[in-house]
Amino acid sequence: MYRCGLLVVSLFALMPGIQMQAQSAPAQTMDAEFAAQVKQWTTKPEFLSPLVDHLPVSETVPSPKKILGYNIGAPKKLTYYADMVHYYQALAAASKRVKVIDIGTTEEGRHNIIVFVGSEDSIKNLGTYKKNLARLADPRGLSDEQAKEIIAHTKPIYTFSGGLHSAELGPPEMLMELAYRLATEDSDLMKKIRDEVVVAIFPAADPDGRDRNVDWYNRYLIDNTDEHAEIPSVPYWGKYTRHDDNRDINYAGMANKNLLAWYLEWHPPVIHDLHESVPFLYIFSGQAPQDPLLDPIVWGELPWFANFEMQRLTGYGMPGVWTHGYVDGWSPGYVAFMSSNHNGLMRFYEIMGNAGATTMHRTLFTPPAPEIKAAGGGGGALGNVTKREWFRPSPPYKDVEWSMRNNTNYAETGALTALELTSSMPQIVLNNFYLKSRNSIKSGETEAPYAFVLPADQEDPTRVAFVIGQLRMQGIEVGRAKDEIKLKDVKYPAGSLVVKCNQPYGRLAKIFLGKQVDPDPELMTYDDSAWTMALMTHTKIEAIADKAILDAATTPVDKYAAPSNATEAKGAVAYAVPDHGSPNLITLRYALKDVDIQIVEAAFKSGAAQIPAGSFIIPAAEFSKLKSAEATLGLDAIALTAKPTVAMHKAGLPRVAIFSTWAGTQDVGWVRYTFDQYKVPYDLIFKEQVLAGDLHSKYDLIVIPNQARSSKALVSDIPKTKTPYAYTKTDKFKFLGDYGSSDDITGGMGAAGVAELQKFTEQGGLMVTLGTSSAFPADFGITPKIDTSTTTAKFYAPGPIVEATITQPTNPIFYGYSDTTVAVRYAGGPLFRLDAVQNKSDVLMRYPGGDKSVLSGLFNGADEIKNRAAILRTPVGKGEIVMFATNPIWRWQNVGEFRMMFNTIMNYQNLN
C-alpha cells in the first residue's frame, strides 16, 4: 500500500513541467512592499503559498497598484468595474502578452470583456488556435491522425470567470493580480504556463452587480468586523436576478448570453468559475448524482484536476482544501457548465469570503448538520466542515481570522496550480476535448434516441420557435425535413423540425430534450432535478429510436420564426386571432391597447376554421393596426364575415402591480423579466407603497410572486434593525436605488401591510399569488376557509415536473390549453386544505399525485400531494384571490405555464 502511494508521488514528479516543490522566482526584481504587505494581510503563515508571496517589478507593464493605487487583497479596498476594465486595458497596452476584446454589453450598458494572457507568440497566433479549436469542436470528417496534427499545433485556452455571483467580491480582485503575474513573472512555472496555455479571463461575469455590491460594501459593510451582525445584503445585483444568474439554463441574462456566444466562437476546452462560500477552498469534483449523458471522460477529468490541486496546496501547508460532499454533477444549468455541455470541462471553486474586504474573526464549527443522504450526498449537505474526511484530509480550522488576502492567496494558488497541470499536459487536455466531441457524434449513431422531431403540425408555432431559438443559441443543429419522414411506426409531415444526435452537441440535445431520471432517489441534487424542454414549453418533441431518422433529408435551420398570417379580406366585419396557447397573445393585447378587443368564451366555426375559446375578436376597422402589431408575433388573423354568436367579454387591460419584498427581489425578478419580454406593463411596489394604502384606486391586479420561504417571512421581510439601511441613489453611491428605492429596507410590511392588501381585495381588486407566496392569504386569515398543511420529513421535490389536472377547463385561466392534463414544474407551494363547507368549485386545477404523475426529475413522497389543489380562485369581499401552488413563471423556463398567468391578467374581470 505504501509503495503504491510513493509510486503515485514519483509519477507526479516525473510529469513534464511538474516539480514537487514550488519554484522560487529567478533573479527578477521583486516588489518588496508587495511582499511585506501580503505577509501582513495574510492572517496565518500557512494561508500563503510560495506561488503568490511575491510579485515582479516591471518598468513597462503596470501592476494593479500602479493603476488602482493599492495592491490586491488590501484591507477595505474593492475595485469598481470601470476601474477593472481600465486596468486590463492598460495592461494590454503595455504588454504584448495581453490582449483584451469586447464581447457585448449588459442590461445596464457595461461592456463585457475577455482578457487573453500568454506568450507573445500565443497572442500573435490566437486566430490560429481559435480556428484549430473550432475544428476539434466539430471533428466531422477529421481522422484521429489529422486531429493529432492539429493538437500538436494548438494551445488550450483555459478560461477563468469571476464574480458571476457579484456579492462574492474576491475573485475579480484576484484575477487582476493573476493577469499581471502571468504577463510579467519569469519563473519556470510562469514561462511554462505562458508557453503552453492561453489563459482567458472573464473578469467580472456580472458587471452591473459588481458595482452595486461594491457600493453597498462601502456604504454599510466596510467597518463591520462582527460575523453575526444583522446587516442586510444589497437588494439587487443585476437588473433582474441575484444568485439565480448562475441558474440561467436558457441564458436570459445578457452577460451570460455574451459569454455563451464567445464560447461557441472560441471553444475554450476549460472554463473555471470562481465563487465564494464554504471554507477554505472547495474544488468541484463532479460527485454523484451525475448526468450520465455527459461523456464519461468528464467524470475522470474533474477529480483529476481536483485531486492534483488538493495535494499541491496541501503540500504547500495550506489547510482546508477539499473536493467532495458539496455540489453534484447533475444539473446542466450553471452558466459555466456551457463548457461541459459542449464537450469541454466546467470547473469551479468555492473560496471562503467575508462578503467584502474587511478582516474578521469567523467561527466555522457548528453542531453537525444532518448526515448526507447516501454516499456522495449532493445538495450542499456539508455536515461539519471542520471534520477530517477522505476528501478533506487537512480540514479548515474551527475558528479563524480571515482576510481578503487569504481569499486571494487560496484562489490564486489554486488557479496557478490548475494551470500548472494544464501546461504540463496541454495535449491531453486538447485530446480529451477532441475525444468528447468525436464521441458525441458517435453516440448519436449508436445510442438511441438518434434524434428528436418537432412535428410541423403543432398548434402553437411560437412555443416551437422558443425551443428552436434555445437550441440554436446553444449551437445545437436543427434541420427542416424536405419531405415527409416515414419511419417504422410513425410518419412526420414535410417541414417538421429534426434534431439529429449525430452532431457535436448531440449529447446536449439529449440532455435538454430528454426526460431526467435520477439514478438514485436517495441522493439530493444541488439545484433543480428536471428541465425537459417539451414538458416545460408544452410542445410536442418526440424521441426517435429508429436509426433511419439519421437518413432523413433536411435543410439547416439557423433561425426559426413562427409565421404570422394576416390578410385583409373584403366584406370582413371582424378578424379572429385564434388562441392556440401562444404567450404572445398578451403582447398583442398591449400592443393594441386602444382597440376594443373581445375574447370569445366558447369555440365556434367560421367556414372551415375552428376558432377556440380564448381567441381575440378585433373590429375590421382596426385591421392595419392588427397586421402591424402581429407581424413578428407568429399569430394568425382570420377574416370573419359575421360576428360570433358565442358569449364574449372584453380583453382586460388591468393596472398591474408586482409586489416585492426587499429580501426577495430575485424570484420577483424572473416575473419582471418575463413581463418585460412580453411587454406587459406593471408597477413594481414594495412595503412603502403597500403601507401608503389606497391600493385599489391605483391598481386592479396585484401579483405577489414566489419570494419567501414562508408567509411569515413574506410579511416580516428583513427584520427591523436599530440602524436604518437605505437603498437610495446618492452622489457617492450612484449604483444603488435602482428598480425601487427605500430609506430603510428593514421592517417588512407587517400587519398593517397585510390589512392594506386585504382591503385592496375586499374593495374589488384581484390578488394573484405564486408558489410559496400562496400560503400568505390562508396563513393570515384573508381566506378563512382555506388552510395549509405541511409535508412529512421524507418529502423531497427539487423542481420535478409533474402532471396536473385542470378541473375547470372552461375557466379563462386555461384558454389556449387543449388538454385537461398538463405538465407543470412542482414549485413547493402550499398544500391547501379546504373547509368542508366551502364550494369546491374554487379548485381550478389539482395534482393527481403519486409516482406515476412524476414526468421528469426526482420526487420523493409524491403521494403526499394526491388530489391537492394546484390553483384556487376564491372571492374575498368584492374582489377575489387566485392562488397558484405552482409557479407559472419559474426562471425563464416553464413557457408552457406562462399563459396561465397571462390569462389571469387578460381576463381579470371574468375569472368566475
Beta strands, then each sheet from edge to edge (+ up, - down):
strand 1: 98-105
strand 2: 111-117
strand 3: 157-162
strand 4: 198-202
strand 5: 270-277
strand 6: 281-283
strand 7: 287-290
strand 8: 321-322
strand 9: 328-329
strand 10: 345-352
strand 11: 360-363
strand 12: 399-402
strand 13: 451-454
strand 14: 478-481
strand 15: 485-486
strand 16: 491-492
strand 17: 497-500
strand 18: 542-544
strand 19: 554-557
strand 20: 565-566
strand 21: 574-577
strand 22: 598-600
strand 23: 604-606
strand 24: 609-611
strand 25: 616-619
strand 26: 636-640
strand 27: 648-650
strand 28: 656-659
strand 29: 683-685
strand 30: 701-704
strand 31: 766-770
strand 32: 786-789
strand 33: 801-806
strand 34: 821-825
strand 35: 831-834
strand 36: 843-847
strand 37: 854-856
strand 38: 868-876
strand 39: 879-884
sheet 1: 1+ 2- 4+ 3+ 5+ 10+ 6- 8-
sheet 2: 7+ 9+
sheet 3: 11+ 12-
sheet 4: 18+ 13- 17+ 14- 19+
sheet 5: 15+ 16-
sheet 6: 20+ 26+ 21- 25+ 22- 27+
sheet 7: 23+ 24-
sheet 8: 29+ 28+ 30+ 31+ 39+ 38- 36+ 33- 34+
sheet 9: 29+ 28+ 30+ 31+ 39+ 38- 36+ 33- 37+
sheet 10: 32+ 35-
end
